[in-house]
Structures are given as C-alpha cells and as structure tokens.
Amino acid sequence: MAEENGTGSNAVWAIALIVVVAIIGAVIYYSGILKTSPKKTDVDINISAPAAPAR
C-alpha cells in the first residue's frame, strides 16, 4: 500500500491524539484527582457583651 496521502493521514492522527489527551485530561480534572481539599481553619472567637443596665 503506497503512502500517497501521508500529510493528511498525519493530520488526522494528530487531531485524534489531541482529542484523546483532552478527554483523559478532562476525566482526571473533573473526577477530583487533581483538586486538593480546602484546609480546615479553626477560628476561636470570644465575644463578651457588657452587662445589661439595671432598671
């Protein structure tokens, strides 16, 4: 089989490879493998209010 349309065939394979890599990247990104969980922040707040005035 002669390689008559080598450039066109290479372009098709290049586009197919880009599509496959994009699909794999999307699956990895949206599955949450690359996402880090937010760090838990402990906030200690102490609020003191003045005593109510006597009536």
C-alpha positions in Angstrom: 0.0 0.0 0.0 1.6 3.2 -1.1 1.7 6.2 1.2 0.0 8.7 -1.1 -1.7 10.9 1.4 0.9 11.0 4.2 0.3 14.6 5.3 -3.5 14.1 5.5 -3.1 10.9 7.5 -0.6 12.5 9.9 -3.0 15.4 10.4 -5.9 13.0 11.2 -3.7 11.1 13.7 -2.5 14.4 15.3 -6.1 15.6 15.8 -7.2 12.2 17.2 -4.3 12.3 19.6 -5.2 15.8 20.8 -8.8 14.7 21.3 -7.8 11.6 23.3 -5.4 13.6 25.5 -8.1 16.3 26.1 -10.7 13.6 27.1 -8.2 12.0 29.5 -7.3 15.4 31.0 -11.0 16.3 31.5 -11.7 13.0 33.2 -8.8 13.5 35.6 -9.7 17.1 36.3 -13.4 16.6 36.8 -13.0 13.4 38.8 -11.3 15.4 41.5 -8.0 13.7 41.5 -6.1 17.0 41.0 -8.3 19.0 43.3 -7.0 19.5 46.9 -9.5 19.6 49.7 -9.7 23.0 51.4 -7.8 23.2 54.6 -9.8 23.3 57.7 -9.4 26.6 59.5 -10.1 26.7 63.3 -11.3 30.2 64.3 -11.6 30.9 68.1 -13.8 33.9 68.6 -14.6 35.1 72.1 -17.2 37.9 72.3 -18.1 39.5 75.6 -21.0 41.9 75.8 -21.4 44.5 78.6 -23.9 43.7 81.3 -27.4 45.0 80.8 -28.2 48.2 82.7 -30.2 47.8 85.9 -33.8 49.0 85.7 
